[in-house]
Amino acid sequence: MNSAEHVKQAVPIRCEGVAVVLLKKSLNQYRVLMLKRAGHMLHNEWCYVGGGIELGEKA
């Protein structure tokens, strides 16, 4: 490989938020990680792990 092939390129972010479903197998069952919302939006509701991408944040 030459030095030109080692150049890193920026990957553009084309979304504003993410959500993740985390599963853990325990014996013959699966467990799901859920979070109870504390903010004003969906207050006290159980949700999957998620969040937004802030201005200037990189992937």
Secondary structure, DSSP 4 states (H G I P E B T S, - for coil): --GGGG---------SEEEE--EEEETTEEEE--EE--SSTTTT-EE-EEEEPPTT---
